[in-house]
Amino acid sequence: MRIILFGPPGAGKGTQAKVLSERVRLPHISTGDLLRENVKGNTSLGRQAKDFMDKGLLVLDTLVANMLEERFTRPDVKAGFILDGYPRNIAQAKTLDDMLLKLGMDIDFVVYLDTADAIIVQRLSGRQVCSSCGALYHITNMPPKAARVCDTCSAKLYQRSDDKEETVKKRLEVYKKEVTPLINYYQAQKKLYRLAGDEKPEIVLEKIIKISDTHNDSLKV
Ligand code: AMP
């Protein structure tokens, strides 16, 4: 099963994708996480991407597409994947369709987590990420047991540099410019499900699981 989670920054895509990935046993592919790994590792891609990311702008389509294409060659994607953060515009949506076609694959469904601006700003300004395992927390909505320490691996938590208020505004602006054509694109393919991203994460997760059940080939008779 191949799923796209799509929506504004702070809609809960990462949180949902991480839990969903364990529930349905499919890899979570986040282009943001892959790019951040490259920045951390100071790779050539990371060096080219860093400035765009710090400013809340999109990294060049070709760079992200090459990175994703490489990810799709790994054996764990054979069973499917949960894609988070890609596509971000129509050009990327078309690139993705072409890439998957070459691999004999197709997207099963797209979940659009529609979320109000006020919720996004509240979520992102309090978000904390584990520097080692990438687990996500929120200072009030989902606090760690000990301040700034990951519950799972005890590593230090940090605030993403692009979660600062000015960058969040820019990211939202970039997102809003591209969102309508993308919604139309997946609606035309009859693959889009719109969910309210401001509901509690457990409720959103159950709704996504219900949708995935209706697309699960192994349940077909
Ligand atoms: P995210 O973790 O999805 O919020 O992404 C963080 C940042 O990584 C974005 O603000 C972009 O700078 C970059 N990025 C992630 N995914 C993409 C993409 N599909 N296309 C271009 N840039 C991306």
Residues whose N, C-alpha, C, O or C-beta is under 5 A from the ligand:
A	BS01	AMP	P9 T31 G32 D33 L35 F52 M53 G56 L57 L58 V59 V64 G85 Y86 P87 R88
